[in-house]
Amino acid sequence: MAEFGGRKCRHTRVILMKMARAAKLISTDNYEVELKLRPHEAEMLDRVWALEHVGSFDVISKRRLRLYNRYYDSPDFALDRAGGNLRWSTIEGAAEAELTYKGPSEVHGGVFRRLEITELLPKDVDPLAVE
């Protein structure tokens, strides 16, 4: 039995083991690729929000969401030390939530790439008790 988030739970270990097994069978489509940019000034974010086009892409919708994230790890921070994380994400008003494992990052020319496995679950489920 492992302890996650201050609670004892054997089911989370099962989830992580299933995700790890699945990772061996996953195509490169399950990799998150992102470029992280830091604005020089806070007002730049307002200017980006106001854009109707970004290069040749049209902005088709904009909305503000209240997103809640909870991160889990073992008492000895094994996931963090391995460069990964396990996150439970909920959006206010949504019926579903996401349990996401993100693996260690590779960085090439400022672009980050890492394995990402996400499972949709009902929002009211305890992610540590799912089998």
LODODREN-954316 format. One record per residue: x, y, z of N, C-alpha, C in turn. Coordinates in pm, whole numbers, m for minus. Each point is the difference from the previous one (the first is absolute). Example, Ala and Ser with C-alpha at 12.3 -4.5 7.8 and 13.67 -1.06 7.14 Angstrom:
2
PT     nu     nv     nw    cau    cav    caw     cu     cv     cw
PT   1319   m569    780    m89    119      0     90    120      0
PT    m35    105    m72     82    119      6    m77    109     73
END
This chain:
131
PT     nu     nv     nw    cau    cav    caw     cu     cv     cw
PT     85   m118      0    m85    118      0     89    123      0
PT    m27     94    m90     77    124    m10    m78    114     63
PT     70    103     39    m67    118     55     16    114    m99
PT   m112     57    m42      0    111    m94    m85    111     59
PT     50    121     m7    m77    114     50    m40    m17    145
PT     84    m69     80    m29    m19    141   m101   m110     27
PT    m39    m76   m105    m98   m107     18     59   m131    m46
PT    m34   m107     67     47   m132    m40    m90    m53   m109
PT     61    m50   m107    m80    m47   m113     79    m97    m85
PT    m51   m121    m15     67    m97    m86    m45     16   m144
PT   m118     60    m22    m54     12   m135     80     96    m87
PT     56    105     57     79     94    m79    123    m69    m58
PT     59    m90     77    115    m74    m50    m42    m83   m122
PT   m119    m57      4    m52    m78   m112    m17     89   m122
PT    m55    119     18    m18     94   m111    135     33    m62
PT     98     31     85    132     35    m52     62   m117    m75
PT    m17   m121     51     55   m118    m67    m68    m21   m134
PT   m134     18     m7    m71    m14   m127     46    107    m99
PT     19    123     49     46    107    m87    140    m29    m52
PT     86    m52     87    137    m31    m42     m1   m111   m105
PT    m83   m102     20    m11   m107   m100    m53     56   m131
PT   m100     85      7    m59     59   m121    102     85    m74
PT     88     67     73     98     90    m62     89    m76    m98
PT     26   m127     26     85    m80    m89    m69    m28   m133
PT   m133     10      0    m77    m32   m120    m51    123    m73
PT     43    117     43    m58    124    m50     82     57   m114
PT    m71     55    m99     67     65   m111     47    138     43
PT     69     68    m89     48    135     31   m114    100      8
PT   m123    m40    m34   m115     89     14    m28     33    147
PT     51    m79     92    m25     22    142    109     84     65
PT     72     75    m80    103     87     55    m48    144     m6
PT     19     69    110    m29    143      5    123     72    m53
PT    m21     93    m91    108     82    m53    m42    144     20
PT     83     77     68    m37    139     26    122     91     m2
PT    m25    121    m38    100    106      4    m45     95    109
PT     83     19    100    m36     86    112     61    138    m22
PT    m86    100      0     44    137    m23    m35     84    122
PT     88     89     38    m24     89    112    m13    143    m53
PT   m114     64     26    m16    137    m48     93     96     74
PT     47    101    m70     88    100     63    m77     94     90
PT   m131     12    m27    m85     89     80   m138    m63     12
PT    m67     24    111   m131    m60     27   m104     40   m104
PT      9    122    m53    m97     49    m97      2    m82   m129
PT    111    m67    m27      9    m81   m121   m106   m110      1
PT    m33    m54    116   m103   m103      8   m136     55    m42
PT    m31    124     37   m124     63    m43     m2     19   m152
PT    113     35    m58      7     17   m146    m18   m134    m71
PT     58   m106     54    m17   m132    m60   m147    m42      9
PT    m65     24    114   m141    m35     18    m88     72   m103
PT     37    119    m38    m81     80    m94     19    m41   m146
PT     99    m82    m30     26    m38   m139   m116    m78    m61
PT    m28     27   m127   m100    m74    m76     67   m103    m91
PT    130     19    m26     78    m90    m85    138    m17     63
PT     55   m119    m13    138    m27     42     67    m64   m120
PT     81     80    m70     57    m47   m126   m112    m29    m97
PT     m1   m119    m59   m105    m37    m95   m120    m66     69
PT      2     m9    133   m109    m63     75   m100    103     49
PT   m130    m33    m11   m106     86     52    m35    m43    141
PT    m20     95     88    m48    m29    135   m151    m20    m13
PT    m49   m120     32   m143    m29    m20    m81     10    129
PT     66     m2    114    m74     19    125     96     42    111
PT    m58     67     97     76     40    119    m92    m22    119
PT     54    m49    107    m78    m15    122     93     m7    119
PT    m50     43    111     75     m8    125    m55   m117     79
PT     89    m80     54    m38   m118     78     65      8    137
PT    m69    m54     98     59    m15    133     46   m146      9
PT    130    m19     m5     62   m131     m3     62    m29    136
PT    m24   m121     50     58    m41    127     90   m120    m25
PT    122      4     52     96   m109    m16     46    m48    136
PT     12   m131     13     55    m62    120    107    m98    m47
PT    118     11     58    111    m87    m39     25   m105    108
PT     35   m121    m46     26   m112     91    142    m50    m20
PT     58    m47    107    132    m62     m4     13    m91    121
PT    102    m81      2     24    m86    115     67     82    110
PT      2    m49    124     62     76    109    146     37    m26
PT     70    m82    m79    141     31    m29     17     74   m133
PT   m109     51    m57      1     80   m123     63    m74   m119
PT    m33   m128    m12     58    m83   m106    m36     51   m140
PT   m125     42    m20    m39     52   m132     78    127    m34
PT      7     91     95     71    125    m22    147    m26    m29
PT     62    m88     76    143    m31    m23     22    m62   m137
PT   m101    m73    m51     11    m63   m131    m38     97   m113
PT    m42    122     37    m34    101   m100   m144     m8    m48
PT    m84    m75     70   m139    m14    m41    m95     61    101
PT   m130     m5    m33   m101     42     96   m133    m67    m30
PT    m84     m7    101   m135    m54    m12    m94    110     46
PT    m91     42    m90    m86    115     27   m147    m36    m16
PT    m82     45     93   m146    m11     m7    m51    139    m31
PT    m64     19   m117    m47    131    m45   m151      0    m11
PT    m60    105     55   m144     19    m15    m24    143    m48
PT   m109     16    m75    m43    132    m46   m134     27     64
PT    m13    117     59   m126     37     67   m117    m17    m95
PT   m101    m74     44   m120    m21    m80      4   m120    m92
PT    116    m64    m17     11   m116    m89    m37   m129     75
PT    m51    m98    m74    m39   m128     60    117    m97      9
PT    102     21    m83    115    m89     m2    125     71     50
PT     97    m81     38    131     50     41    105    m86    m70
PT    124     45      6    109    m74    m65    104    m41    103
PT     43   m124    m10    115    m49     74    111    m13   m104
PT    107     77     17    106      6   m101    135    m32     60
PT     71    m92    m67    140    m26     33     84     69   m106
PT     99     75     43     96     62    m92    138    m51     37
PT     71    m51   m100    133    m54     22    106    108     m4
PT    125    m42     11    112     95     m4      6     74   m134
PT     44    124      4     10     84   m120    133    m17    m70
PT     m7      7   m133    119     16    m83     m9    142    m54
PT    111     72     m5     m2    137    m50     95     10   m118
PT    m53     49   m112     81     20   m120    m30    138    m56
PT     95     89      4    m18    135    m53   m112     76     68
PT    m19    m22    128   m105     71     74   m138    m63    m10
PT    m12   m109    m77   m128    m71    m13      3   m122     91
PT   m103    m12     85    m10   m109     95    m85   m112    m59
PT     41   m125     23    m75   m117    m47      2   m103    112
PT   m121    m56     31     m6   m104    101   m125    m84    m17
PT      8   m123     50   m113    m92     m4   m113     54     85
PT   m123     m7    m52   m117     43     75   m110   m103    m19
PT    m50    m54    110   m108    m98     m2   m114     58     82
PT   m118     12    m60   m114     60     68   m119    m95     m3
PT    m66    m10    114   m121    m80     13   m112     91     49
PT   m114      2    m72   m117     76     44    m78    m82    102
PT    m40     64    107    m77    m64    106   m112     94     44
PT   m106    m54     60   m101     90     57     62     91    104
PT    m44    124      2     59    101     89    m12    m38    148
PT   m106    m69     37    m22    m31    141     69   m128     46
PT     79    m62    m85     75   m121     36    126     41     75
PT     36    m79    100    128     21     69    108    m64    m87
PT     91     78    m58    100    m57    m92     92   m101     68
PT     10      4    131     87    m94     69    m68   m133     28
PT   m130     m8    m25    m73   m122     28    m43    m73   m126
PT     36     52   m118    m40    m62   m126     85   m122    m28
PT    m65   m107    m45     76   m122    m35     10    m10   m150
END
